């Protein structure tokens, strides 16, 4: 569990904790059709959903999806804790939509009821998009249980798998800080960076995570620099976003800021831990970090298994500056790799 969900786990009103979770960027749209401002949730699956998708979830039965209103219903402590432990839409969808087949598409807010029903049933009831090892199977080899045979809900199995993958990782300590893995960030290139000298800039990139601070080399007099430089960060058990800054190097004065951004690494780590050993799988998409007005993404950032490694291509627009974009690649390295 990341620091995002850990911070919500503090004592307090259950409804307030749910509203705080709902206010996180990935939870501001429906998990199933991306309609804005969802006001319903599936408490056992751990997703926020819109009114139209809520109706479909109710038709599946509470053994598959227990639907509650964020504002109107009373939530038990167990239901609140389950939602917060899962972390919301991005974490859940990295599992429940891990294997959406090519040619299939996620429905939009205005699709017909039949299209919405088919997608939601495939996603949760029939488990067609789930990682095979997380599917609830019958005693017959190779067959998938139909809903009437379900002995436990899908979210319980998902969380058990997530905990198993998390606890099986080696954890080492540096002082009083425990680390769960390594994040390799390849700073590839910048485009149209801001001018801070007479006609150009001498840019370099700084990454911060906790007390760690790493930087690239300086590229002299270049607004479209190419670094292709790898930086390695240790990821603590309670982690936040990676803070990225770009500076213009000055010899005789303080370096000038050329923009900044925050990189949300939760989708990458959640997807990687859910799948375990990536070398057991072929190349495939296993998750994504969604573009929103609250983050610096230019496009959705896709998480893939490539040649047995979990990687994520990231293109960002620098914030608090007149211009500038960066292209990065992030790779998750468990400590036992």
N, C-alpha and C positions, 0 to 999 in steps of 0.2 A: 504494500500500500504506500502510495506516495505521500509527500507532505500536503498535497492539496486535500486529499480525503482525510489525512490524519488531523489537519487543522479543524475540520468540521466535526471531528469526533469528540470534542470537548463537551462537558456537561452543559445543558441548556434546553430550551424548548425544542421538542421534536419537530414541530412545524417550522420553527425558525431555522433549524439545521437543514431541513429539506429545501426551504426557500433559498438558503445560502448556496446549496448545491445546484439548485435550478438556475441561479444567477451566473454560474460559470459559463463561459462562451459556448462550449460544445453542447450544453444542455438548453440553449435558448431556441433550438429548433427541434421538431419532432424526430425521434430516433428512426422512425420508419418511412416518413415521407418528406421530412425537412420543412414542414409547415412552421411558421414562426410562432413564438410565444406559447409553447405547450403548457397546459394546466393540469394534466393528468400524468399518472405514473404507473408502471407495472412494478409493484413493490418487490416481488420475488425475482423478476428478471433484472431489474435495476436500471430501467430506462424511463425517460420522460417522453410522453406522447401527446398528440393533439386529440381533439374531440372525435374526429372521424376515425382515427386509428383506435381510439379508446373503445368504440363500439365493436370493432372487429376483435380486439383483445378480449372483451367480455364474452363474446360468442365462443371463444376457445375453451372457456371454463377456468375456474380458479386453480385447478391442478396444473395448468400451464401458465396462466398469467393472472395474477391478482391485481386488479385495477383499483386505484385510489385517487381521489381528488387531492391535489396539492393544498388546496385552501379549505375544502368543505369537510373532508373525512377526518376521523381520528386515526392517528398512526400509533402503532405499538412501538416500544423501544427497539424490539427485534427488527421490525420492518424498516425503521429509520436507519439502524446500524447496518442492515444489509445493503440498502441503497448507497450509503456513504462508503462502505467497504468496497463495493464494486466500482464506484467513482463516477457513474453517470454514462451518458450516451457513447462517448468516444471509447471508453474502456470496454463497454459491453459490445458495441458494434465491431470492435477489432476481433471479437470471438464469433459472434453470431452471424457476421457477414464476411467471414474469412475466406469462404470459397464460393462466392457468387460467380456462377459460370459465365464464360464469355458469351455475349449475345443477350444476356439478361440484364435488365437495368432496374435500379431502385425507383419506385414510383415517386412522382411529384405530388404536391399538395392537392392538385385538381384532377387526379386520376379518377376513374370510375370506381364504384364500390367493389365490383368484381375483381378488378386489377389489384386493388388494395388488399382484398381478402386473400387472393392467391399468393401475394408476396409475403404477407404476415404469417400465413399458415406454413408456407415453405420455410420461412426463417425460424419460427419458434416451435411449431407443432410437428412438422415433418423433419426438421433439423437438416435441411438440404444444404445449407451454407456453412455448416459447422465443421470444425476440425474433426476428422474421423474418430480420433481417440476420445473425444468428448461426447460423442453420440451415445445415447442410451439404447443399448441393443438387447434383443431377446436372447433366449437360450439357443436359438438356431443360428448356426454360423452364418455370418454375412447379412443377417436380416435386421431391420430396424423396427423397434417396437412401435406400434400404433398407440395413440393417446390412452386408450382404455387399459393398456398394460403398464402404464407408467407407475413406478413405485415411488419415485422422488422427483422433485421438479428440476428442471434443467439448470437453473441458477445455482442450486446447491452443488451440482456436479462441476459446474464451471468454477465456482469459488474453491471447491476442494482441489481442483486441478491447479488453479492459480496459486493457492497456498503451497501445494506440493512443489511446484516449480520454483517458487520464491525461496522456500526453506531449504531446498536441495542445493542452492547456490552456496559456494564457500563465501564466508564473510570474514574480512580481516579488519584489524583496527589500526588506526593511526592516531595515537593519543587516545582521546575519548570518542573518536568518530568511527563509525562502522561503515564500510563500503560494500556495495552489492555488485559492482561491475565497473567496467571501463567504457568511456565514450570516446571514440576516435572521430574527430571532426577534421575533415579535409576542406580547408579554405581554398576554393578553386580560383575564383576571379571576381573582380568588381567591374561594374559598368556605369559610366557617366557619373563618376564620383564628384563631389563638390570641390570647387576651386578654393584653396586657402592661401596660396602664394600669389605671385603676380599673375601667372598664366596657367598654373597647374598646381599639383600637390604631391607630397611624398607620403603616400598612405601606408598604414599598417593596421592589422586587425588585432584586437585584444578580446580574449574570452575569459569570463569569470564564472566560477561555480563554487559557492561557499567561499572558502579562503584561498582557493586556487586561482591563479592568474597566469595566463599564457598568452604569448603574442607571436605573430608572424614576423618575418623580416620586412624591412622597409623597401618599397619599390619607388625609386626616385623619378620624379617628374612624369607621372603617369596617372591619368584619370580613368583608365581602363586596365588596371593592373591584373596580372596573372601570377598567382602564388603557387597553387597546387601543393600546398604545404599541410602536413598532418600535425595535429595537436591532440594530445591524449589527456583526458580528464578522468579522475577517479570520481565515481558517483556515490554519494553517501546514501544511507538507508532512508533518511529524510531529505529529499532533494527538491529543489525548485527549478525554475527555468535557468538556462544558460544565458548570461547577460553578455551581449556582443557590442563592442564599440569599435569605431574606425577613427583613427587619428592621423593628422598630418604632422610628420616629424619636422621639428625646428631645431637648429643647432644652437641658437643663442637665446631662445625664449621657450616658454611652455608650449607643449604640443597642442595643436588646435583640434577640437572635436569635429568629426566629419559625418556624424550620424550614429545611431544606436538601434538595437533591437533586442527582443527577448525571444529565445528559442524554447518552445515547450517540448521537453523530451519525454513527457509521460506517455504519449501514444506509442513511441518507439519502444520504450522499456516494457510497457504493458503487453504489446504484441509479441515481443521477443520472449518474455517469460511464459506467456501462454503457450507458445509452440515448443518450448524446451530446446532440444538440440536441433539447430537448423540444418545440419548435415544429413538429417534423416529425410529431408524433403527436397523436391525439385524446385526449380525457380517458380516463384508465385508471389502474388500480392497478399499480404497478411494484415494490412491496416492502413490508416491514413491520418494525417493531421489536416483538419479542414480549414480552408481559408475563411476568415471572418473580418468584420471591421475592427475587432479587438486585437488582431495579431498582424504581423508584418508580411504574411505570405502573399505572394503574387498569384499563385495557383495552389490548389490542394497539393499537399506534400505526401506522396505515396511511399509506403513502407513495404519493402520487398525482401524475400529471400533470394539472394543471387549467389550462385556457386557456394552454397552452404553458409552464407553470411547474411546477417540481418542488416540491411542498409536503407537509408532514407535520403532521397534527393530533396534539397531545400533551396528555393529561390525566394529571396526576401527583398522588400523595399525598405531602405534605411529610414528610421523615424527621426523627427525633430531636425530635419535638414532639408535644404532646397532640392537636392537630387541625390541619386545613388542607389544601386542595387548590388546584391552579393549573391553568388552561387556557391552552395556548400554541399557536402555529403556527410551524413552522420552514420556511424556504424556502432552497434552495440556488441561489446565483448564481455561475456560472462567471465567470472574470475577463474573458472576451471578450464578456460580455453587456452 
